[in-house]
Amino acid sequence: MQSSSRPARKRGKHRGSAVGQGAAALIVATGLVGTAASTAHAAPLPASSAPGVSVAGSETDTPALVSGLNERTEGASAAAAARGHLAAKPGRYHIDNPGKNLEAIGTETDGAKETVRLEQKYQGVPVFGGTYLVRMEKRGGERVVTGTSGKYFTELNLDSVTPKVSEKVAIERAIAAVADQPGGLLRKDSIETAKAFTGKVNGLTVLPQGKGLLTRHVTVTGVGADGMPVKQEVYVDAEAGFPVLQYSSIKTTVGTSGTAAGTSGEAAETGEAPEVTATTTPGAVTGTGVRYNGETVELNLYQTGTKPYQMLDYSKRAADSPFQGQLIKTYDANGADAAYASGRWPSQATIGESDTAEFGQEFTDAGMVDAHWAAGKVYDYFKSNFDRAGLDGTDQFINSIVGVTANGGPFPNAFWDGQKMVYGKGGGDYRTFSADADVVGHEMSHGVIEHTANLVYVGQSGAMNEAIADYFGNAIDLETSKMSMDDPDAGLLGEDLCITAAPRDCALRDLNDGATTYDDFIGVTYGGDNGGVHLNSTIFSGALWDIREQLGTELADQIVYRALSAYMTPLDDFMAGRAAVVAAATELGATKVQLAVVKNAFAEHGIETGWEDRLGVDSDTLITDNNIAGTGVGAGGGKYAVSRTNQDGSEPYSVWLGNTNGKGQPELVSGNNGSYNVYADTDGKSVVWAEYTGSNILTKVRPVAGGITKTVNFSHNGPVGSLAVDGDLAVRTVTDYTTGTQHVGWLNLKTGASGLVDPGTPAVSTALPSVKDGKIAYAKLWMVPEGYRLGVEVFDTVAGTKTLMPMDNTKVMGIGQTAITEDGVVWIEDNDISDAGQAAVRKAGFDGSNPVTLTPEAGTGALSAYTLTASDDAVTVTDIPFATWYANETLPKLFQVSLDGTSGPKRMSCSRGEQMYAAADEGKRVLWFDGTTSHTNLVKRDRPAGRC
């Protein structure tokens, strides 16, 4: 099976382990809800001070949008004038001491217009997503404010901004949260993968949840189990040390949900592009090259003595630019792996160079000609249409690396990593991903977005990030290809990437796909496509594209760019994005008819008040807006245990106990003690959970019937990756990140006896445990002279015996979640890494007898089994089909099969959103977190839905 870069590790168990991603806290008040949707509550200004449109959320008294102003302001600089205006209107903006609490982070100029971006600080600490804009015009030597917009959180009221958690602990727990994500299997390379991550603390950040949450911001980088680059932004509670939010900051053309396993390539030597210097008299020259489509194009080059012509473009920068020399630089990856090209510079990458000014066929085939030529066209588009000086607005370097691989093979994707564009090597029917100008335009537009609105790359704000990158990428492609907006293929992105496939069959997305919120919105958590940044992007981009079709290219492009650069802020959702576009159109003089066109375009795509209420599911909802996805749910004996926070996400997580049949109200069992109580499990008699404090991770247990909560001690400590309980036995998994090994520990709750199921040495790794009736099953990886071996082992704690399940341990490539039933053990087994991500589900008796395949690894009934959970009557499998990129059909879905393999697999639910963290109760009843409604809801079904 090819372990893929999939949603965060799912927890599948009946008495099985609770494997959580450890960092999926949800910022409800700001729109970063579990599946990234929020509803703004109208709070118009008093009539006496409301010169224009004003909408504010319940989390702030500061208006989100004010337009139609004509108010003089003074200041030595644009930033000073902006802050002075806000200070002069405390009754309107409710911003205390703007000079202290707002830091200028940039000023966009457009002729006489200025837009100042101000970042909110709370006692000197940046506030996540707290960005407020002031729009001004220079008139006759004076500055006049025309409007404001953004988010400033007035309800913050922290006791202290002094962290109690050390940087060392924050890094350890951030890495632990990320390392639990990459795959659902214990694999032969799992040990090396676990050691591959590093963390860097970026300072403190206040998350605007309720009265505020102080966190340490840690960036975790490395290589995932699928060989893909990992760059996760993790926010660790600075008091209790629990990772409350994490998301990927790598912005890709398509949302990858799977690639080949393993790693290759050289480690990077530096995080910056190497300097390229001339050895003889330099000269900016022009040459030619042939694009993939056969078109001969002019290339701006640089001539040096070592190699006469290099892909260095000196033609773009203005004479008075503070940066001189080459602006656009295009490098050949020379086999570098994508994993080593994100956030760093692969040592083998070299500048594209040719002995003649005519770059030959090898440069065409490598995608170098297209990448270098298109980069210049993208620069020209933003310069000529918006007078923008490069991606960052100051003409700093524009670097591209072309032809990176995935483990030495094709990498059908491209991404912007905050420093450069990276284009994947082609393979099969795909050309290198620089082959289409809209892909190049898309990636470079991510750079523009990052240096303007900086839309956070998760949920709806992330989908808008993708949508605007698509919009400008397609606009640039149409301009360079001279294609009309009336062409049926005008809305296609990446349609020219394929060698033989027709454009419509090849395209990655279609901005004319007619996607709407109520018919097409796909609810996913941050672990899946960063909350749907690609899956849901065409809802917003489709509205923008409709505007372009009806208002014409020039006006529409100006409206979208103005909305991006002067109105949008990092945490905007679809409705805020709509308001920004309407306001920009109004500012630019759109007529009533044209404004009606803009508003109708959004309405046609379902972006209107209350759209979230139209989404529905076919399951029974136990808890709505749970606000937590990464800590899972446990079930057994008719009870469930789950972590929750309050509605605005400001409280540390507490554990609640409820009835799986939905009757009665959930009961608080852990208390709100300032710690994070997570990874809860129950067998219907006891509840266990992990309590994260600033210095320790404790294990807690309490009887379901009530009584004293006890702290119990396992023999080995460390970041918890799982917890499960049955009777007097509790089990958990901890990871030693110095060696990369995982270890399953057990604890007798009655006697206090504890230990590991393995020797606790780097030679053996155990994980994915389940427990029932005194027996513990787990995946096992061990070293022999010939290499690593994989298997499933059962430890009978009463008899003191250990039994390996029947399989060829020399051929097994991966072992997934285990589950124990009344008569045997169930597990996931992968024997073939070339079968498009599929894995078998197998079962055997406790002594290894009567082995049976419940679902095969290939053929009819095969699933891409990722994790599982079981009762004594059925097994429920989380299926995540292998695919090059995300789509609804590749999201986690639940299938149920009988324990004898004669019935199934049947879909547990036909809801279209993400289904994750399944937990089996009794009979065929299963609970899970469902993302369909755009919120994270705990739901259940008592039997499968069947076919969908």
N, C-alpha and C positions, 0 to 999 in steps of 0.2 A: 504494500500500500504506500502511496506517496503522501506522507503526512503534509498537510497543507497549512498555509497561513490563514487560519480560520478564526471564527469567533472564539472568545476566551474559553478556556477549558470548561467543559460542561460537567456537572455533578450527576452521575447516574448511580443509583444504589437502592437496594432494599437491604438494610444493614450494611450498605456499601459506603464508601468514603465520600465525604463532602469536599469535592475538589473545586475550589473557587478561584476566580481571577484575582480576588483580593483588592480590587480598586475600581469599583463601579458606582461610587456614590453619585448622587444625582443632584444637580443644582437646579432645583425646581423653580426658584424665583427668577432665574435668569434665562430660562428656556432650555437648560441642559437637563431636561427630564430624562428618565431612563431610556426612552426611545426618542428623546429629543423633540418634544413638542411643548409649547407653552401657550397660555392664553393671557393676553394682556387685558387688564381691567381698566376701562376708561375712567380717567380722573381729570376732567377738563379743568383748566384754570378758572378762577373767578372771572366773571364777565369784564370787570374793570381792568384786568391785566392780561386778557387773552386776545392778543392781536392776530393769532392765526390758529392753526391746528395744534392740538396738544393732547397727547395720550401718555399716561404714566401707568406703570405696573403697581401692584399692591406693595411691592418691596421698596418703594421709593416715593418721595414727594416731588422729585425733580421731573419736569415734563420731558417725555421722550422725543417730542418734536414740536418746535415752535417755528412758524413761518410768518411771512408778511411783515417783518419788523422793518423799521426805518429809524434806528436809534444811534445817535452819535456816540462814539467812545474814544478814549484817549489812552495813549501808552507809547513808550519809547520803541516798542516792537509790536509785531502782530500778536505775539503771545501775551504780552503785558496788556494790550488793549482788550484782548478776549477775556482775560481774567478780570480786568477792571469792569467790563460790562456785567459779568456774572456777579461780581461783588456789589455792584450798584443796584441790583434787582433781587435782594434776598427774599422778598415775598413771592417772586415768580419762580426762582430756581431752587431755593432752600439749600444752597451750597454754603456751608460754613467755611469762611476764610479760603477762598479760591487760590489766593497767592501761595498758601501753604499746602493745601490738599489737592491741588491740580498741577501736574507737571507737564510742560509742553513736550510733546514727542514728535512734532512735525508740523510744517505749514505747507499746504498745497496752494500754489498760485496759478491763476488762470486769467491773464490780463490784469484787470483791476480787482479781480475777485481773490479773496484769501480765505482759506479754510484752516483753522487752527485745531489740531487734535491735542486734547488734554487727557492725561492719564490720572485716574483717581489714586490718591495715596491715603492710607489710614495710619496715622501716627508714623508716617514715613515708609510704610510697607505698601507695595502695589496691590491693587484690588483687581482680581481676575475679571476681565471683561468690562471694568469700569473705565469707559472712554466717553468723553463729552466733546462735542464739536461746536465751534462758533464760526459762523459764516459772516464775512464782512466784505465791503467794497470800499475802494479808495475813491473819494469824490472831492475834487478841488482841494487836495492836500489834507483831507480829513478821512477818518475811517468811520464807516456806518455799518452797524450790525444789521443783517437782513434775516438771520434766523439761527436757531440752535437745534441740536439733536444729540441723542446718545443715551447712555446709561450712567447715572451717578447714584450710588446706593446710600440713601440717607438714614437707613435704619441700623447701620453698623454700630455696635457698642460692645467692643471687646474689653475684657478686664485688663488684658496685657498683650503685648506683642513680643514678649520674651519667650522663645521656644523652650520647652522642657525636654524635648527629644533631641538628642545629639545628631550631628550630621552623619556620623558613622551608623547609628541605628536607622536613620531615615534611608540611607543608601541600601543597607541590608534588606530592609523591608520592602523598599521599592523594587529591588532586584528580585526578591522572592515573589512579589506580585506579578511581575512580568514573566518570570521563568515558569510560572504555572500555566501560562497561556498557550505556548506554541503547538502542542499536540495532545491528543487523547490517549496516546499509546506510550508505553515504556518501550523504547527502541534501543538498538545496539549503539546508537550514537548519543543517547540521552545524557550520558555523563559529560561528554565534551560540550554538548549544547548548554547544559546547566552552568558550566564554567565560563561560557562565552560572553556573559553580560557584564558591563561595567556601568557605574552610576556616577553622575556629577551633580552636585547640589548647585542650584541656580539662585539661591537666596530664599527669602520668605515671600509668601503670597497669601493674601486674604481672599478666601472664597466667599462670595456674597450670599451665603445661606443664612437666612434669619438675621441674627445679630452679628454674624460673621464667624468664619472658621479660619484660624491661623494654621497655615501649612508650610511645610518645606517642599519646594519644587525641585524634583529630581528628574533629570533626563537619563533614561536607561538606554544604552545602545549595545548592539551586538548582532549576532546571527541566530535566526530562529531555527527550529528543528527542520524546517523546510528549506533551509539554505538562504532565506530571504533576509534582507536587512531589517533590523528592528531599531526603531527610535521612538520610545514611548515617553510621553510627558506624564509623570506621576506626581501627585500631590499627596503628601503624607501629613496627617494631622500632627501638628507640632506639640500637642499635649499628650495624646494617647499613642501616637505612632502607628496608626492604621492608615493604609493607602486608601483615600476616599474618592479619588478620581484618577483615571488614566485614559489616555488615548494616543493614537499614533499621529506623529506630526509629519510623516512622509506623505506627500500629496501626489498620488498616482493618476494616470490617465484613466485606468480602469481599476475597479476594486478587486484585487486578487483574492481568490479563495482557495488557491492551491497551485503548487508547482512541484517540481521534482525534489526528492530528498537529498540530504547531504550538503557539503560545502566544498568550495574550491576557490582558488584565486589567492593572491598575495595580500598580506596585511598592508594597510595604508601606512605611508611614511609621514604624511602631513595632512592637515585639514584644509589646506589651501592649494589652489592651482600653482604649479611651478612657474617661476618667471621665465619668459622667453626673451632672450636678448640677441641683438644683432652682433655679428663678429666682423662685418665689413660695413661699408656705407649703406645705411638702410634706405628703403624706399617703399612707399605705399603704391601698390600696382594693382591692376586688374587682370584677371585670367578668366578661364571658362571651365565649366564642368557640365556633365550630363546628369540630369535628375533621373530618378527611377522611371518616370513616365516618358523618358526619351527626349525631354525638352533640354536644349542647350541654354545655359544661363550664365550670366556674368557673375564672377566671384571677386569680392574685395580681398586682396591678399597682401602679404608682406614679403619682401625679398631680403634674404640674408645670405651670408657667405657659406654657411654649412650646408644648407639645403636651399636652393634658389627661391622657392616659393612656399610660403606657409599660410595656413588658414588663420590669419590674424587680420582683422578688419580695423584699419585706422581711419576710415572715411566718415565715421558718424559723429565723433565728438566735436563740439563747437570750439572755436579757437580760444575762447575765454573760459573753457571748462577747467575746474580745479584739478581734474585728472587728465593727464596727457598720455599719449601712446595708444597701443591697441585696446579696443573696446570689446570686440566680439572675438572670442577664441574658441576653436573647435578642436577637440582632442579625440584620437582613436583610442578606444579602451584596450586594444591589443589583448583581448581575452580576459580582462579583469572581470571579476564576478560582481553582480549587483550588490551582494552583501557587503562588499568592500568599497562601494562607491557612494554610499549614503553618509553624508556628514563628514566625509574624509576624502582624501585623494589617493586613488590606487597608484602605486609606484610605477606600474608598467604603462600607464597612459602617457601618450606622447602627442604633441601637436601634429595636426594633419599637414603633411608636406610632400612636395612633388618636385622633380628635377625640371619640369617645364611648367609654364603657366596654364597649360591645358591638363587639368586633372583627369586622369584616365579612368578606365572601366572599373578598376579595383576600388576607386573612391566612390563611384556610383553604387557598386554592389554593397559596399560597407555602410552606405547611408550617410557618408561624410558630406557629399555635395549638397544633398537635400538639407541637412542640418545647418550647415554654414550659410547657405543661401537663404533659407527660411528665417533664420535668426535675424538676418539683416532686414528682411521684409517685415517682421514683427516689430522691430525697432522703428522702422520707417512709419508703420501704421500708427503707433502711439505718438510718434513725434509730429507727424503731419496733421493728425486729427485732433490731438489734445495738447500739443506742445510739451509732451512728456519726455524727459531726458532719461531714457532707459527704464529698467525695471524698478529701480529704487528712487527715480526722480532726480538723481545726481550724477548719472552717467558713470557709475562704477562698472566693473568688469561684468561681462555676460559670458559665462563659461558653459560649454557643453561637452559631455563625454558620450561618445557614440559607440554602440555595439557591445554593451555589457552582457554578460551571460548569466544563466541560472545554473549553477553547478556545472559549468562548462558547456551547457546546451543553450537552446533558445530561451530568450526572456521576452515574451510578448507583452511588453508594458513600457511605460516611461514614467518618470517622476521628477518633481522639483523637491529638493531637500533643504531649501532655505538658502542655498549658496549657488546652485548650478542645476542645469537640466541634465538628466541621465536618460539615454535612449537604449532600449533593449535590442539585442541581436535577433534577427529574424530566424525563422525556421518553419518547415512545412510550407504552408501557403502564405505565411506572413513574411513581409519584408522587414527590414530594420524599422523600428518605430519612429524614426525621423522621416520616413518616406512620405508622410502626408503633412502638408503645411498646417492643417488644423490641429494636429497633435503638437507640433512645435509651438504654435500659437497658444494652445491650451496650457502647456507647461510654463511658457514664459508669462502668460497672464496670471498664473499662480503667484509669480514673483511680484507682479504689479499689485495684485490683491493683498499680498502680505505687507506691502509697503504703503497701502492706503487703508481700507477698512479692516484689514487683518482678521477676516472672518474666521472664528475658531473652527478648526477642521473636525467638528463632530456634529451629529444631528442635523437640524435644519440649517444652522449657520454654516456647517460644512457642506450641506447640499447646495446652498446658495453659492459657496465658494466654487464648487464644481460647476454649477450652472453658469456663473459669470465667466469662468475660464472657457467653458464650451462656447458660450455666446461669442466672445471675442476671437477664440480660435477659429470658429466657423466664419465669422465676418472677415477675418484676414485671409482665410483660404479662398473665399468667394472673390475677394478683391484680386488676389494674385492669379487666380485661374480664370478671372473674368466670367464667372458663372452668375447667372441671374437669380434673384431671389425667387423667381417664378419656377425655376427648375425643380422637378419633383425630388431631386437628390440634394437640394440646397441645404437641408437641415441635417444631413448625415455627417457624423464625426468619425474620421478614420476609415472612410470608404475606400481610400486608395492604398491601404496597407497590404492588400492581398495581391498575389501573383495571378491567380486564375478566377477567384470568386468574384461575382458581380458586386458592384458597389453596395447595394442594399443588403446583400448577404454578408458582406465583409464588415460593414459599419459597426462601430462599438456602441453608438447611441444615435438616436434620431430626435432632433429637437422638434420635429413635427409628429411625434408619436401620440399626441393627444392626451398625455398622462394627466390625471386629475388627483386631487387629494383623496376624494371619497371612493374612487375606483381603483387607484393604483398605489397609494401610499403604503410603503412596506415598513412595519414597525420592527425595529431591531435595536439591540443594546449596543453600547460602544464597542463591545468585543466583535460585533459583526459589521464590517464595512464602516467602522467608526460611527455607528448610529445611522447608517443609510446614506452616506454622503454621495455615493454614486447611484444607489438604488432609487433615490427620490429626487435626484437632481433635475430630471427632465420635467418635473412638475413646474419648477420655477423657470428653468431655461425655456420651456415651451411657451410660457407666458411672454417672456422677453422676445422670443423669436416671432411670436404673433404680432407683437408691437412693431417689430422691424418690418414685417411683411406689409403692415397696414399704414404705418407712418412714413415709410421710406428709410433707407439705410442711414443717411446723414443725421436726421433728427433723432432717430432711435439710438444710434451709437452715442450721440452726445448726451442723451437722457440717461442711458445706462452708466456711462462713465461718470457723469456728474453725481448720480446716486451713489456709486461706489466710492468716489473720492471725497464727497462733501456731505453725505448723509448717513451712510451705513457705518455701524460700529461692530466690534467683534462678536457680540452675543445675539445679534439680530436673528429673529426667526422669520418664517415666510410672511407673516402679517407685517412685521416691521420692515421687511424688504419691500413689500408692496407699498407701504407708506412712503418709503424713501424714494421709490421710482416715481410715484405720483407727485411727490413734492418737487423732485428734480424737474419733472415735466412742466409743472406749474411755473417754477422759477425761470425756465428757459422759454417761456412765452407760449406754451401749447394752448391752442384754442379750446373752447368747451367741447367741440366735437372730438378733437384729438385727445383730450383728457378722458372723454367717455370711452374712446378706443383703449386707452391704457387700463382703465379700471375694468372694462369688460374682459380684457385679455386675462387678467388675474381671476376674475369670476369664472370664466370658462374653464380654468384649470383648478377650480375649487379652492382658490386661496381667498377665502372670505371668512368672516367671523363665525365661529362655531363649527368649522369643518371637522374638527376632531370628534365631535359628537356623532358623526355619521358612520364611524367605523364600528364594526361589531364582530363577535366571535361565536363559535358554536359550542362553547364550553361553559361551565358554571364558575362564576367569579367568586373567589373566597376573600380576597383582599384587593382593592383597587389602589392604583398609584402607590405601589409598595415602595418605590423610590430606591430600591436596592436590587441589583441583579447579580452581583459577583459573589455573594456569600451563600447562595443556594437555599434549598429547603430540604428538610428531612421528614420522613413519614413512617408510620408504623402503628399497629394496634388501634387504628381509627383516629389517631392524632397526627397533627403536623407541628413542626417547630420551624420558625423562620425569623430572620432578623428584619427589623423595621426601624424607620426613623420617623420624625414628624413630617407634616405636610410640606414645610419649606426646606427640609433636609438639614436643618441646623443642629439637631440633636445627635450625639453619638448613638450608634445603633444599639438597640435592645432586642432581646429575644422574646417572642410571643408564641403561645401555645394555643392551638385551636382544634376543632373537630373536622376531620376530612369530609364529613358529609355536609358541612356547611352550616350546621345548626349551632345556635348560640354565638356568643361573642368571643373573640380571641382574648387570652389572658396574658398579662405581662408577667414573665417569670424571672427575668434577669435584673430588673430595676434599671433606672436611669442614673448611673453612677459616674458619668463622665468618661467611662472607658468604652471601647467598642466590643460589643458582644456578638460574635459571628460564628459561622460554620456550624449552626445548631443541628442536632439530630435527636430523634426520639424513637423508641420502640413501643410507645404507648404506656410505658411504666416509668421510665426515667427520661430526663432531658439533659443533654450535654452540649457544651459550647466552649468556644475559646474566647477569653477576655484579653484584649490588647490594652496594655498600659504603656506609659512612656519608657519603662525599663524592662518589663516582663511580658510574657505571653502565658497566661494562666489557663488551666482547664477547670471548668466548673460543671457541677452536676446537681440536679434537684429532682426529687420525685414528682411525677406528673400530678399526683393527688395533693401535692403541697408539702410544705415542710422546710427544713433548713437547706440552704444552698451551700454546698461544700466545695472547697478547692482541693483538687486531687492532683497527684504528681506522677507524671510519667518518668521513666528512667532517663530519657534523653530530651533535651530542649532545643528549640529553634523555631523559625517561622513555620506556622502550621499550614499544611496543604490539604488536610482532610481530617474529619472526625466522624465516628460512627459508634453506635451503642446497641447492644442487645443483651438483656439480662444483666449479669454482673460484669460483663466484658465491654470495655471501650477500646477502640483502636484509633490511631491517627498516623499521619505521615508527616515527617519533617525532612527538610532538605539541608544537607551540608554543602554550602556553596564554595567551600574551600576545596572540596574534592569532587563536587558535582554529583554525589550520590544521594539517593533518597533512602529513608529507613522507616519501616512500619513498626511502630511501638504498640504494645498492648498493656492494659491496666485492669486488674481485678478490682472493681469498685467496692467489693465487700471486704477483701483481705488486705488490699493495698499493694499486693504483689505486682510487679511490673517488669518489663523487659522488651527486647527487640525480637523480631522473628528471624533476624539475620545476625551475623557476627558484629555488625557495626563498623566494618572496615571498608575501605574504598574498593575492595575486590568484589563486593556484593551490593546490589541496589535492589530495594523492594518498594513497591508502590501500589496504588489503586486497590486498597484492601476492602474487604467486606467481612461482616461478622454475624454469626447466628448459632445458637445452641452450643456455645463453647468452642466453635470452630472459626478459624480466621483463614480466608483465602486472599491471595495477593499475587501480583505479577512479580516475577523475579528475574534479575539480570545478574549473571555471575561470570567470572573470568576463569578460563581454563588455558592451558598452554597453547591451544590452537586458536584462541580468541574468545569472544563473548558468546554466551549462550542465554537463551530466553525460555521462560516457561511459566506455568501457573502452579503454585504450591499451596497445599492446605495444611495448616497447623492445628492439630487437635490438642487444645490446651489441657484437656482432662487426661487423655492418654499419653500426652507428651510426644506424639509422633508427628512427622512431617511426610507428606506424600506429594510427589510431582504428578501432575495430570498427564495423560498420554498425548504426546506430540513429538515430532522430530525436532529436537531442540537445536540442531545444527542449521536448520533451514528457516526457522521462525524469524521473521524480521521485526515483529512488533506484537506486544500483548497489551490489550486494553482493559477496561474496567471489569472487575469481577463482581459476582453476586452469589449469595448462598441461598438455596431453597431448602425445603424439608428433606429432599432426597439427593442433593448433589450441588455441584458448582457450575456456574455459567460464566463464560468469559468471551472477550473479543480476541481473535487471532488473525494475524496478517502474515501470509507466507509468500506474497508476490508483490514486489514494489512496482510492477509494470501493469497493474490491473486497474488503472484509473481511480485509485483511491479506495477500492472496495476491500472489505475485510469480513471474515466469517464470524458467526456467533456459534459457539460450541458449548456442549454440556457433558458432564460425566459424573459418575458417582463419587463419593468422598474417597474411595479407594482407587479411583481411576477406571472403574468398570463401567460397562455400558455407555461408551462414548457415542454421542449423536451430534450431528450438525443441524442446528436450528435454522440458520440461513447460510447459504453457501458463499464462498468468496467471489465466485463468478457464475454467470448464467442466470436462469430464471430464479427470481426471489432474492438475488444478491443485493446487499445494502452497503453503503459506505458507512459502516458502523463506526461511530465515534465514541460513544459511551453507552452504558445500559443500566437498567435498574430492574429488579425482579421481585415478584411475590411468589407464593407457592402455587400460583395458577398461571402466570404468564410472565413473559419478558418484554420489556419496552425498550426499544433501541432508538437512540438519537442518530438520525441519518443526516450526514452532510455530504452530498454528492461532490466528488472532485470536479472542479471546473477552473478554467483559466481566470474567470472573474465572477464577481457576485451577481446573482439574479435571484428572484424570489424562489425559483425552483432549486437553487443551491443553498438556501438557508437551512438551518437546523429544523428538521421535522421529526415527529415521533411516529414510530411504527411498533405495533405489538404482535408478538408471535406466541404460539403455544409452547409449553415446555417439552412437548414430544416432537415438535417440528412439523406436525401435521396441519397446522392452521396458521396462515399468515404469509407474509407480513401484511397487516392492515393499518391504514392511517389512523392514528389516535384522534386527530382533529384535522378538519379541513380549513381552519383559519389560515389566512395568508401571511401572517407575521412570523417572526422568529419564535421558536418553541425550545426552551432550554431549561437545564437543571431539573430534569424529570426525577420524581421520587415515587416509587410504587408503594401503595398501602396494601390493603387486603383485597383478594379477588383480582379483578381487572382494573381497579381504580388507580388512577395515576394523577399526580399533581405536577404542575410545572409553572415556570414563569413564561407568560405570553406577551409578546410585544405588538400584537396586531393593532391595538387601539391607539398606538403611539405613546402609551404609558406602559410601565412594567407592572402587570397584574398577576397575582397568584390565582391560578385557575385549576379546575379538575374535571375529569370525565370518568364515569363509572364503567365505560366500555368503549371500544374503538368506534370511530365514525364509519370505518370501512373504506370504500374507494372514494376518491375526491375528483 
